[in-house]
Amino acid sequence: MALPFETSSRVYDLLYKDKDYAAEAEFIHQCLCSGDGVPETLLELGSGTGVHAHLLAQKGHSMKGVDLSAGMISRANALREQQPPDIRQRMEFHEGNVRTFKLGSKVDAVVSLFHVVSYQTTNGQVLDMFRNARDHLEPGGLFLFDVWYGPAVLDEPPAVRVKRAEGGGLEVTRLCEPALDVNRCTVDVRYTYLVREVPGGAVTESEEVHHMRYYFQPELEHFLESAGFQLAESFEWLTGNPLDSDTFGACFIAKAT
């Protein structure tokens, strides 16, 4: 059984080609720039294939990304090489663990997008990630992240679903089979990938299990305070609406104390 993104990094961008990265980058930019000044340097914990970093670099931010997946980092660097020099110099990617990677310098803000925090399934892992984010910030620096929100997960538990995509000479079918553990507040998501090169290629099959955790606001406030943050804002991802039992993706902004 492959680790998360060990095999799927090859087809990640194809499966998420309908994701509105531009709207998400603008949302992040507006959230971070609504306070005192514009943060110049951002550390992205879990930078994936670099699409968010690319769009935020276009908005003038200097992006430092870290990701555990070598495949993701390879694709992020390939995207970086396609950019004009002024954008390329504002993008930098490192292979590493979001809980332990050290940039060696402070940044103005830390972001962690597309539920990377939900991949931290134990209390120790959450605290390690939050403390690592805090270590990269001066007092007053911002930490923005999103998670699977507990009330919505319990109100409508994740279900089996199938997603298909085609492009770049590939046909991809992904089967998603989630298993909910209400005592541990986790969901083990088994992904089965069927990938065929077109035309006429053989189908290759691979599997990954993604261990995910859903969160409730009081526990996140506790983790943040233990790591040296104060929760500043919480709202629905992309809309800014108040959190409720229909909010699957919740966004939190914390300030370093």
C-alpha positions, 0 to 999 in steps of 0.5 A, spaced: 500 500 500 503 506 497 503 512 502 499 518 500 501 521 494 506 516 493 503 514 486 498 519 485 502 525 484 503 523 477 495 524 476 494 529 482 493 536 477 489 532 472 484 530 478 483 537 480 483 541 474 476 543 476 479 546 482 478 554 482 485 555 485 485 562 482 479 564 487 482 560 492 489 564 492 485 571 491 481 569 498 488 567 501 491 574 499 485 578 501 485 574 508 492 575 509 492 582 507 486 585 511 490 586 517 497 590 518 500 591 512 502 585 506 506 579 508 511 579 503 514 572 505 510 566 506 511 559 508 506 554 505 506 547 509 504 542 504 505 545 498 503 540 493 504 541 486 505 548 487 499 551 484 497 555 490 504 558 490 505 560 483 498 564 484 500 567 490 507 569 487 504 572 481 500 577 487 507 579 489 508 574 495 515 570 496 513 563 497 517 558 500 514 551 500 515 544 503 512 537 502 513 530 504 512 527 497 518 527 492 513 527 486 509 533 489 516 537 489 518 535 482 512 537 479 512 544 483 519 545 481 517 543 474 511 549 474 516 553 477 521 552 471 515 554 466 515 561 469 518 568 467 524 570 472 520 575 476 515 569 478 520 564 478 525 567 483 519 568 488 518 560 488 522 555 492 520 548 494 523 543 499 522 536 500 520 535 508 515 534 513 511 539 515 512 538 523 519 538 523 522 542 517 526 548 518 527 554 513 532 557 517 529 564 517 523 567 519 517 569 514 511 574 515 505 568 515 505 561 514 499 557 510 497 550 510 492 549 505 487 543 502 486 540 509 494 538 510 492 539 518 487 534 517 493 529 515 495 530 522 491 525 526 494 525 533 494 530 538 502 530 538 502 531 530 498 537 531 502 540 536 508 539 532 506 542 526 503 548 530 509 549 534 513 548 527 509 554 524 510 558 530 517 557 530 517 561 523 514 567 525 515 573 529 510 575 534 504 578 530 505 573 524 499 570 521 498 562 520 492 561 516 489 553 515 483 549 513 481 543 516 475 538 515 470 541 520 467 536 525 460 538 525 459 537 518 463 531 517 458 528 523 452 531 520 453 528 513 459 523 513 463 522 507 461 517 502 463 512 497 465 516 490 468 515 483 471 521 480 474 520 472 478 525 469 482 525 462 488 529 459 495 529 458 494 522 454 491 519 460 485 517 463 484 516 470 478 513 474 479 514 482 475 510 487 474 513 494 472 509 500 472 512 506 471 509 513 469 513 519 472 512 526 467 517 531 471 515 537 478 517 534 475 523 530 478 520 523 476 518 517 481 513 513 480 514 506 482 508 501 483 511 494 484 506 488 487 509 482 486 506 475 490 510 470 490 508 462 495 511 457 491 513 451 490 511 446 491 503 447 495 503 453 494 498 459 491 500 465 495 500 471 492 500 478 494 503 485 492 504 492 493 509 497 490 510 504 489 517 507 489 518 514 485 524 515 482 527 522 476 532 523 476 538 528 472 542 532 473 549 534 475 548 541 480 543 540 483 547 535 483 553 540 487 549 545 492 546 540 493 553 538 494 556 544 499 551 547 503 552 540 503 560 542 498 562 538 491 566 539 485 564 534 483 570 531 478 568 526 474 562 523 469 562 517 467 557 512 473 556 506 472 561 500 465 564 502 467 567 509 460 565 512 460 563 519 461 556 521 455 551 522 454 544 521 454 544 513 461 547 513 465 541 511 471 546 509 473 550 515 478 556 515 482 558 521 487 564 522 491 565 528 496 570 530 503 568 533 503 571 541 
